[in-house]
Amino acid sequence: MTSKRISFFMFLFLFPVLSFACDLCGCFIPKHSPPQGFLFGVAEQYSSLSDLSLEGELLPNEFNQYMNSSNTQLIANYRFNEKSALQLNIPLIHRSFQRLENGMIDRGTESGIGDLLLVGDYTPFQRKNPFQEFRWRILGGLKFPTGNSDRIGEELQEVDPVEGQALSGVHGHDLALGSGSWDFLVGTNVTGRAHRWFYSANLQYAIRTRGAFDYRYANDLLWSGGPGYNVSSDMQWPVGLQLLVAGEYKGDDQLVNEKTDDTAVTSVYLEPTAIIGLKQLGTAEIGVGIPLVLNNSGLQTVPKYRLRIGMTWTF
């Protein structure tokens, strides 16, 4: 193998690959980063929640209820050395929606900063040579209650529907930009490569505490992983393709110590992803998530698809 190809594989593996997690906490974590120094990035996750589901069964969406959620995440990452780094996530959220409220059509938007996340990662084990590499990382983070949580107050005002009246699929807890709580994030990540092949696996667990209006979002388990292949050895614009499978498990939220009945979700997505090197200065990534499994409690709008786009730069 020529030194040029070896350099290409090292470049595509070592530069960041974007990893998205829950929409509310805005926890975008690069799977890879340079050995030392600053990394900056911006990433967009757009979700179109335009299917109406009752206990996991799709229903006719007679009133076109939907919520389109855009989560733009700004990140600043500093790697002290090959083993440790610290990162700040700043999510900027915009949500547009149409729903039923007391039998009437209600449309609107919610925009603003979400809950900030400060997260550190440590690499307890790694092994590499010019042809193969493996890295295992662990991470832990703290989420700050910086996002507007006023919409959660709607949960206190919900009343039993009139018999025969259609129900809303978009709720206050869906529209809130923040939780009003101090939460914790723990997780682990493995990445590896062998010649042109590479792979990654990511596991994150969000531990929620009680927040605004005595509301507690349920703990959230998120995972993703899959193989990839470097399809181009162009040193200026290298390209890798990865087939990810991603999922989430979240239980029922609590309102004043009572479980809600329309907040749990179990989902699995197929996410084909393209990773493009930017002249050895950073990476760009685009992926489309197609739901394979969507099980929910109560009546909720659920994703028809989600789109992930991101870029990172190193200094």
Secondary structure, 3 states (H helix, E strand, C coil): CCHHHHHHHHHHHHCCCCCCCCCCCCCCCCCCCCCCEEEEEEEEEEEEECEEEECCEEECCCCCCEEEEEEEEEEEEEECCCCEEEEEEEEEEEEEEEEEECCEEEEEEEEEECCCEEEEEEEEEEEECCCEEEEEEEEEEEECCCCCCHHHHHHHCCCCCCCCCCCCCCCHHHHCCCCCCCEEEEEEEEEEEECCEEEEEEEEEEECCCCHHHEECCCEEEEEEEEEEEEECCCCCCEEEEEEEEEEEECCCEECCEECCCCCEEEEEEEEEEEEECCCCEEEEEEEEEEEEEEECCEEEECCEEEEEEEEEEC
